[in-house]
Amino acid sequence: MIAGYKGIGPEQGKCIKAENALAYAMERCGIRLSVMPADQRDHDEFCQTFLEWFYSGNWVPVERDDEQEAVNPWAS
């Protein structure tokens, strides 16, 4: 499970926790959801795909299953 994302390259020094990842990515891209789609699955699919796209470049996922990272995923 992903605990968050660490920035690399031009995003170096930034750390985004998983619970804030969607809001951060949407803000950076200027996206605001005006209404919820009629089908919740559409919303879930959009969010998952958008997160995968946004954090696929200058970001490294921090996994929760790593014992060291689970204690403090933002150390190092």
C-alpha positions as CSV (number, residue, x, y, z in Angstrom):
1,M,0.0,0.0,0.0
2,I,1.3,3.5,-0.8
3,A,1.9,5.8,2.1
4,G,2.7,8.8,-0.2
5,Y,5.0,10.1,-2.8
6,K,8.5,11.7,-2.7
7,G,9.4,14.1,-5.4
8,I,12.5,13.7,-7.6
9,G,14.1,16.0,-10.2
10,P,12.2,19.3,-10.3
11,E,9.9,18.0,-7.5
12,Q,12.8,17.1,-5.2
13,G,12.2,18.0,-1.6
14,K,8.4,17.6,-1.8
15,C,6.6,14.8,0.0
16,I,2.9,14.2,-0.4
17,K,1.0,11.9,1.9
18,A,-1.4,9.4,0.2
19,E,-4.4,11.0,1.8
20,N,-3.5,14.4,0.3
21,A,-2.3,13.1,-3.1
22,L,-5.5,13.6,-5.1
23,A,-6.2,17.1,-3.8
24,Y,-2.5,18.1,-4.5
25,A,-2.5,16.7,-8.0
26,M,-5.8,18.3,-8.9
27,E,-4.7,21.7,-7.5
28,R,-1.5,21.5,-9.5
29,C,-3.4,20.7,-12.7
30,G,-6.2,23.3,-12.1
31,I,-8.9,20.6,-11.9
32,R,-12.0,21.0,-9.7
33,L,-14.8,18.5,-9.8
34,S,-18.0,20.4,-10.1
35,V,-20.4,17.5,-9.5
36,M,-20.1,13.9,-8.7
37,P,-20.7,11.6,-11.7
38,A,-24.0,9.6,-11.6
39,D,-22.0,6.4,-11.3
40,Q,-19.5,6.3,-8.3
41,R,-17.4,3.8,-10.3
42,D,-16.7,6.5,-12.9
43,H,-15.4,8.8,-10.1
44,D,-13.3,6.1,-8.6
45,E,-11.8,5.2,-12.0
46,F,-11.1,8.8,-12.9
47,C,-9.3,9.4,-9.5
48,Q,-7.2,6.2,-9.8
49,T,-6.2,6.9,-13.4
50,F,-5.4,10.6,-12.7
51,L,-3.3,9.7,-9.6
52,E,-1.4,7.1,-11.7
53,W,-0.8,9.6,-14.4
54,F,0.2,12.6,-12.2
55,Y,2.6,10.7,-10.0
56,S,4.2,8.6,-12.8
57,G,6.8,11.2,-13.7
58,N,8.8,13.1,-11.1
59,W,7.5,11.1,-8.1
60,V,8.5,7.9,-6.3
61,P,5.8,6.1,-4.4
62,V,6.6,5.3,-0.7
63,E,5.3,1.9,0.3
64,R,3.7,1.3,3.7
65,D,4.8,-2.3,3.8
66,D,8.5,-1.3,4.3
67,E,8.9,-1.3,8.1
68,Q,11.4,1.7,8.0
69,E,9.1,3.7,5.8
70,A,6.0,2.9,7.8
71,V,7.6,4.5,10.9
72,N,8.6,7.7,9.0
73,P,8.0,7.6,5.3
74,W,9.5,11.1,4.8
75,A,12.9,10.4,6.5
76,S,16.1,10.5,4.4
